[in-house]
Structures are given as C-alpha cells and as structure tokens.
Amino acid sequence: MLMCMCMLNKRTHILFGQSLWQTLVDISNAKEISIGQLVREAVGEKYQKEHVFEQRAKAIESTLFNRLVSKKKIDYKELINYGRKY
C-alpha cells in the first residue's frame, strides 16, 4: 500500500459505471479507506511504478551504450563521487 504524506492539491472528476462504483465502495469499506485513497493507490501502483521502471531502463541503456562506445578506462572513484551527489 502506497502512503502519501504529501499535500493533495490537484483534483479530477471521474465517472464510473454502477458496477465498478459498487466494487470500489465494497473494497474501500473492507479496507476502511476512502474511494479517493483507493483510486490514488491504484494509479500509483500502475503508472508511478511504471514510470520509475522506464527511467531506470533508460539509465541502464545509456550506461551500457556509453561503456560499449567509450573505449577509455572507467574512473570508478569519479563515478562513486558522482553517485554520492544524487
């Protein structure tokens, strides 16, 4: 379960069919959380994690490309110090 301690300051309006709405009501009652929280968690699970994985894949791809193209020796000390900045 994703917990967000951030300020909620963006709003959207979503229409659900009766069947899906009843499912959300049932699940939110069982979990004792609001439907809004339930929807935020579902969106976070699906899209936020997906976005992070895409960013990681791009970073790995870039690293591998640079290692294959660059024939110079890797300065691990410089790499470690760079990593400490972030």
C-alpha distances in whole Angstrom, upper triangle without the diagonal:
4,6,10,13,15,18,17,21,21,21,22,23,22,24,23,25,25,24,21,21,21,18,16,18,17,14,13,16,14,11,13,11,13,14,14,10,10,12,10,7,9,12,10,9,12,14,13,12,16,17,17,18,21,22,22,24,26,27,27,30,32,32,33,36,37,38,40,42,42,45,45,44,40,40,37,38,38,34,33,34,33,29,29,30,26
4,6,10,12,15,14,18,18,19,19,22,21,23,23,25,26,25,22,21,23,20,17,19,19,16,15,18,17,13,15,12,14,14,13,9,10,11,9,6,9,10,7,8,11,13,11,11,14,15,14,16,19,20,20,22,24,25,26,28,30,30,32,34,35,36,38,40,40,43,43,42,38,38,35,36,35,32,31,31,30,27,27,27,23
4,6,9,12,12,16,17,18,20,22,22,24,24,27,28,27,23,23,24,22,18,20,20,17,15,18,18,14,14,12,13,14,13,9,11,12,10,8,12,13,10,11,15,15,13,14,17,18,17,19,22,22,22,25,27,27,28,31,32,32,34,36,37,38,40,42,42,45,44,43,39,39,36,36,36,33,31,32,30,27,27,27,23
4,5,8,9,12,14,15,17,20,21,24,24,27,28,28,24,23,25,23,20,21,22,19,17,20,20,16,16,13,14,15,12,9,12,13,9,9,13,13,10,12,15,15,13,14,17,17,17,20,22,21,22,25,26,26,28,30,31,32,34,36,36,38,40,41,42,44,44,43,39,39,36,36,35,33,31,31,29,27,26,25,22
4,7,9,12,14,17,19,22,23,26,27,30,31,31,27,26,27,26,22,23,25,22,19,21,22,18,18,15,15,17,14,12,15,16,12,13,16,16,14,16,19,19,16,17,21,20,19,22,24,23,24,28,29,28,30,33,33,34,36,38,38,39,42,43,43,46,45,44,40,39,37,36,35,33,31,31,30,27,26,25,22
4,6,9,11,14,17,20,22,25,26,30,31,31,27,26,28,27,23,24,26,23,21,23,24,21,20,17,16,18,14,13,16,16,12,13,17,16,13,16,19,18,15,17,20,19,18,22,23,22,24,27,27,27,30,32,32,33,35,37,37,39,41,42,42,45,44,43,40,39,37,36,35,33,31,31,29,27,26,24,22
4,6,9,12,15,18,20,24,25,29,30,31,27,26,28,27,23,24,26,24,21,24,25,22,21,17,16,17,14,13,17,16,13,15,18,17,15,19,21,19,17,20,22,21,21,25,26,25,27,30,30,30,32,34,34,35,38,39,39,41,44,44,45,48,47,46,43,42,40,39,38,36,34,33,32,30,29,27,24
4,6,8,11,15,17,20,22,25,27,27,24,22,25,24,20,21,24,22,19,22,23,21,19,16,14,15,11,11,14,13,11,13,16,14,14,17,19,18,16,19,21,20,21,24,25,25,27,29,30,30,33,34,35,36,39,40,40,42,44,45,45,48,48,48,44,43,41,41,40,37,36,36,33,31,31,29,26
4,7,10,14,16,20,22,26,27,29,25,24,26,26,22,23,26,25,22,24,26,24,23,19,17,17,13,14,17,15,13,16,18,16,16,20,21,19,17,21,23,21,22,26,26,25,28,30,30,31,34,35,35,37,39,40,40,43,45,45,45,49,48,48,45,44,43,42,40,38,37,37,34,32,32,30,27
4,7,11,13,17,19,23,25,26,23,21,25,24,21,22,25,24,21,24,26,24,23,19,17,16,12,13,16,14,12,15,17,14,15,18,19,17,16,20,21,19,21,24,24,24,27,29,29,30,33,34,34,36,38,39,39,42,44,44,45,48,48,48,45,44,43,43,41,38,38,37,35,33,33,31,28
4,7,10,13,16,20,22,23,20,18,22,22,18,20,23,22,19,22,25,23,22,18,15,14,10,13,15,12,11,15,16,14,15,19,19,17,17,21,22,21,23,26,26,26,29,31,31,32,35,36,36,38,40,41,42,44,46,46,47,51,51,51,47,47,46,46,44,41,41,41,38,36,36,35,31
4,6,10,13,17,19,21,18,16,20,20,17,18,22,21,19,22,24,23,22,19,15,13,10,13,14,11,11,15,15,13,15,18,18,16,17,21,21,20,23,25,25,26,29,30,30,32,35,35,36,38,40,40,42,44,46,46,47,51,51,51,48,48,47,47,45,43,42,42,39,38,38,36,33
4,7,10,14,16,18,15,14,17,18,15,17,20,20,18,21,24,23,22,19,15,13,11,14,15,12,13,16,16,14,17,20,19,18,20,23,23,23,26,28,28,29,32,33,33,35,37,38,39,41,43,43,45,47,48,49,50,54,54,54,51,52,50,51,49,46,46,46,43,41,42,40,37
4,7,10,13,14,12,11,14,15,13,15,18,18,16,19,22,21,21,18,15,12,10,14,13,10,12,15,14,13,16,18,17,17,19,22,22,22,25,27,27,28,31,32,32,34,36,37,38,40,42,42,44,46,47,48,50,53,54,54,51,52,50,51,49,46,46,46,43,41,42,41,37
4,7,10,12,10,9,13,14,12,14,17,17,17,19,22,22,22,19,16,13,13,16,15,12,15,18,16,15,19,20,19,19,22,24,24,25,28,29,29,31,34,34,35,37,39,39,41,43,44,45,47,49,50,51,52,56,57,57,54,55,53,54,52,49,49,50,47,44,45,44,41
4,6,8,6,6,9,10,10,11,14,15,15,17,19,20,20,18,15,12,13,16,14,12,15,17,15,15,19,20,18,19,22,24,24,25,28,29,29,31,34,34,35,38,39,39,41,43,44,45,47,49,50,51,53,56,57,57,54,55,53,54,53,50,49,50,47,45,46,45,41
4,6,6,6,9,10,11,12,14,16,16,18,20,21,22,20,18,14,16,19,16,15,18,20,17,18,22,22,21,22,25,27,26,28,31,31,32,34,36,36,38,40,41,42,44,46,47,47,50,51,52,53,55,58,60,60,57,58,56,57,56,52,52,53,51,48,49,48,45
4,6,5,6,9,10,10,12,14,15,16,18,20,20,19,17,14,16,19,17,16,20,21,19,20,23,24,23,25,27,29,29,30,33,34,34,37,39,39,40,43,44,44,46,49,49,50,52,54,55,56,58,61,62,62,59,60,58,59,58,55,54,55,53,50,51,50,47
4,5,5,6,9,10,11,12,14,15,17,18,20,19,18,14,17,19,16,15,19,20,17,19,23,22,21,24,26,27,27,29,32,32,33,36,37,37,39,42,42,43,45,47,48,49,51,53,53,55,57,60,61,61,58,59,57,58,57,54,53,54,52,49,50,50,46
4,5,5,6,9,10,11,12,14,15,16,18,17,15,12,14,16,13,12,16,16,14,15,19,18,18,20,22,24,24,26,28,29,29,32,34,34,36,38,39,40,42,44,44,45,48,49,50,51,53,56,57,57,54,55,53,54,53,50,49,51,48,45,46,46,42
4,5,5,6,9,10,10,12,14,15,16,15,13,9,12,14,12,11,15,16,14,16,19,19,19,21,23,25,25,27,29,30,31,33,35,36,37,39,40,41,43,45,46,47,49,51,52,53,55,58,59,59,56,56,54,55,54,51,50,51,49,46,47,46,42
4,5,5,6,9,10,10,12,14,15,15,13,11,14,16,13,13,17,18,16,18,21,21,21,23,25,27,27,29,31,32,33,36,37,38,40,42,43,44,46,47,48,50,52,53,54,56,57,60,61,61,58,58,56,57,56,53,52,53,51,48,48,48,44
4,5,5,6,9,10,11,12,14,14,13,10,13,14,11,12,16,15,14,16,19,18,18,21,23,24,25,27,29,29,31,33,34,35,37,39,40,41,43,44,45,47,49,50,51,53,54,57,58,58,55,55,53,54,53,50,49,50,48,45,46,46,42
4,5,5,6,8,10,10,12,10,9,6,10,11,8,9,12,12,11,14,16,16,17,19,21,22,23,25,26,27,29,31,32,33,35,37,38,39,41,43,44,45,47,48,50,51,53,56,56,56,53,53,51,52,51,48,47,48,46,43,43,43,39
4,6,5,6,9,10,10,10,9,7,10,12,10,11,14,15,14,17,19,19,20,22,24,25,26,28,30,31,32,34,35,37,39,40,41,43,44,46,47,49,50,52,53,55,56,59,59,59,56,56,54,54,53,50,49,50,48,45,45,45,41
4,6,5,6,9,10,11,11,10,13,14,11,13,16,16,15,18,20,20,21,23,25,25,27,29,30,31,33,35,36,37,39,41,42,43,45,46,47,49,51,52,53,55,57,59,60,59,56,56,54,55,54,51,50,51,49,46,46,46,42
4,5,5,6,8,9,9,8,12,11,8,11,14,12,12,15,17,16,18,20,21,22,24,26,27,28,30,32,32,34,36,37,38,40,42,43,44,46,48,49,50,52,53,56,56,56,52,53,50,51,50,47,46,47,45,42,42,42,39
4,5,5,6,5,6,6,9,8,7,10,12,11,12,15,16,16,18,20,21,22,24,26,27,28,30,32,33,34,36,37,38,40,42,43,44,46,48,49,50,52,53,56,56,56,52,52,50,50,50,47,45,46,44,41,41,41,38
4,5,5,7,8,9,12,12,10,13,16,15,16,19,20,20,22,24,25,25,28,29,30,32,34,35,36,38,40,41,42,44,45,46,48,50,51,52,54,56,57,59,60,59,55,55,53,53,53,50,48,49,48,44,44,44,41
4,5,8,10,11,14,13,11,14,17,15,16,19,20,19,21,24,25,25,27,29,30,31,33,35,35,37,39,40,41,43,45,45,46,49,50,51,53,55,56,58,59,57,54,54,51,52,52,49,47,48,47,43,43,44,40
4,6,9,10,12,10,9,13,14,12,13,17,17,16,19,22,22,22,24,26,27,28,30,32,32,34,36,37,38,40,42,42,44,46,47,48,50,52,53,55,55,54,51,51,48,49,48,45,44,45,43,40,40,40,37
4,7,9,12,10,10,13,15,14,15,18,19,19,21,23,23,24,27,28,29,30,33,34,34,36,38,39,40,42,44,45,46,48,49,50,52,54,55,57,57,56,53,53,50,50,50,47,45,46,44,41,41,41,38
4,7,8,6,7,10,11,11,13,15,16,16,19,21,20,21,24,25,26,28,30,31,32,34,36,36,38,40,41,42,44,46,47,48,50,51,52,55,55,54,50,50,48,48,47,44,43,43,42,39,38,38,35
4,5,5,6,9,10,11,13,14,15,17,19,20,20,22,24,25,26,28,30,31,32,34,36,37,38,40,41,42,44,46,47,48,50,52,53,56,56,55,51,51,49,49,48,45,44,44,42,40,39,39,35
4,5,5,6,9,10,11,12,14,15,17,18,19,21,22,23,25,27,28,29,31,33,34,35,37,38,40,41,43,44,46,47,49,50,51,54,55,54,51,51,49,49,48,45,44,45,43,40,40,39,36
4,5,5,6,9,10,11,12,14,15,16,16,19,21,21,23,25,26,27,29,31,32,33,35,37,38,39,41,42,44,45,47,48,49,52,52,52,49,49,46,47,46,43,42,42,40,37,37,36,33
4,5,5,6,9,10,10,12,14,15,15,17,19,20,21,23,25,26,27,29,30,31,33,35,36,37,39,41,42,43,45,47,47,50,50,50,46,46,44,44,43,40,39,39,38,35,35,34,31
4,6,5,6,9,10,11,12,14,15,16,18,20,21,22,24,25,27,28,30,31,33,34,36,37,39,40,42,43,45,46,47,50,50,50,46,47,44,45,44,41,40,41,39,36,36,35,32
4,5,5,6,8,10,11,12,13,15,16,17,19,21,22,24,25,27,28,30,31,33,34,36,37,38,40,42,43,44,46,49,49,49,45,46,44,44,43,40,39,40,38,35,36,35,31
4,6,5,6,9,10,10,10,13,15,15,17,19,20,21,23,25,26,27,29,30,32,33,35,36,38,39,41,42,43,46,46,46,43,43,41,41,40,37,36,37,34,32,32,31,28
4,6,5,6,9,10,10,11,13,15,15,17,19,20,21,23,25,26,27,29,31,32,34,35,37,38,40,41,42,45,45,45,41,41,39,40,39,36,35,35,33,30,31,31,27
4,5,5,6,8,10,11,12,14,15,17,18,20,21,22,24,26,27,28,30,32,33,34,36,38,39,40,42,45,45,45,42,42,40,41,40,37,36,37,35,32,33,32,29
4,5,5,6,7,9,10,11,13,15,16,18,19,21,22,24,25,26,28,30,31,32,34,36,37,38,40,43,43,43,40,40,38,39,38,35,34,35,33,30,31,30,27
4,6,6,5,7,9,10,11,13,14,15,17,19,20,21,23,25,26,27,29,30,32,33,35,36,37,40,41,40,37,37,35,36,35,32,31,32,30,27,28,27,23
4,6,6,6,8,10,11,12,14,16,16,18,20,21,22,24,26,27,28,30,32,33,34,36,37,40,40,40,37,37,35,36,35,32,31,32,30,27,28,28,24
4,6,6,6,9,11,11,12,15,16,17,19,21,21,23,25,26,27,29,31,32,33,35,36,39,40,40,37,38,35,37,36,32,32,33,31,28,30,29,26
4,6,5,6,9,10,10,12,14,15,16,18,20,21,22,24,26,27,29,30,31,33,34,37,38,38,35,36,34,35,34,30,30,32,29,26,28,27,23
4,5,5,6,9,10,11,13,14,16,17,19,20,21,23,25,26,27,29,31,32,33,36,36,36,33,33,31,32,31,28,28,28,26,23,24,24,20
4,5,5,6,9,10,11,12,14,15,17,18,20,21,23,24,26,27,29,30,31,34,35,34,31,32,30,31,30,26,26,27,25,22,24,23,20
4,6,5,6,9,10,11,12,14,15,16,18,20,21,22,24,26,27,28,30,33,34,34,31,32,30,32,30,27,27,28,26,23,25,25,21
4,5,5,6,9,10,11,13,14,15,17,19,20,21,23,25,26,27,28,31,32,32,29,30,28,30,28,25,25,26,23,21,23,22,19
4,5,5,6,9,10,11,12,14,15,17,18,20,21,23,24,26,27,30,30,30,26,27,25,27,25,22,22,23,20,18,20,19,16
4,5,5,6,9,10,10,12,14,15,16,18,20,21,22,24,25,28,29,29,26,27,25,27,26,22,22,24,21,19,21,21,18
4,5,5,6,9,10,10,12,14,15,16,18,20,21,22,24,27,28,28,25,27,25,27,26,22,23,25,22,19,22,22,18
4,5,5,6,9,10,11,12,14,15,17,18,20,21,22,25,26,26,23,24,23,24,23,19,20,21,18,16,19,18,15
4,5,5,6,9,10,11,12,14,15,17,18,20,21,24,24,24,21,22,20,22,21,17,18,20,17,14,17,17,14
4,5,5,6,9,10,11,12,14,15,16,18,20,22,24,24,21,23,21,24,22,19,20,22,19,17,20,21,18
4,5,5,6,9,10,10,12,14,15,16,18,21,22,22,20,22,21,23,21,18,20,21,18,17,20,20,17
4,5,5,6,9,10,11,12,14,15,16,19,20,20,17,18,17,19,18,14,16,17,14,13,16,16,14
4,5,5,6,8,10,11,12,14,15,18,19,18,16,18,17,19,18,14,16,18,16,14,18,18,16
4,5,5,6,9,10,11,12,14,17,18,19,17,19,19,22,20,17,19,21,18,17,21,21,19
4,6,5,6,9,10,10,12,15,16,17,15,17,17,20,18,15,17,19,16,15,19,19,17
4,5,5,6,9,10,10,13,14,14,12,14,14,16,15,12,14,16,14,13,17,18,16
4,5,5,6,9,10,12,14,14,12,15,15,19,17,14,17,19,17,17,20,21,20
4,5,5,6,8,11,13,15,14,17,17,20,19,16,19,21,19,18,22,23,21
4,5,5,6,9,10,12,11,13,14,17,15,13,17,18,16,16,20,20,20
4,6,5,7,9,9,8,12,13,16,15,13,16,18,16,17,20,21,21
4,6,7,10,11,12,15,16,20,19,17,20,22,20,20,24,25,24
4,6,9,12,12,16,17,21,19,17,21,23,20,21,25,25,25
4,6,8,9,12,15,17,16,15,18,20,18,19,23,23,23
4,7,9,12,15,18,17,16,19,21,20,21,25,25,26
4,6,9,12,15,14,14,17,19,18,19,22,23,24
4,6,9,12,12,12,15,16,16,18,20,22,23
4,6,9,9,8,11,13,13,14,17,18,19
4,6,5,6,9,10,11,12,15,16,18
4,5,5,6,9,10,10,12,14,16
4,5,5,6,9,10,11,13,15
4,5,5,6,9,10,11,13
4,5,5,6,9,10,11
4,5,5,6,9,10
4,5,5,7,9
4,5,5,7
4,5,6
4,5
4
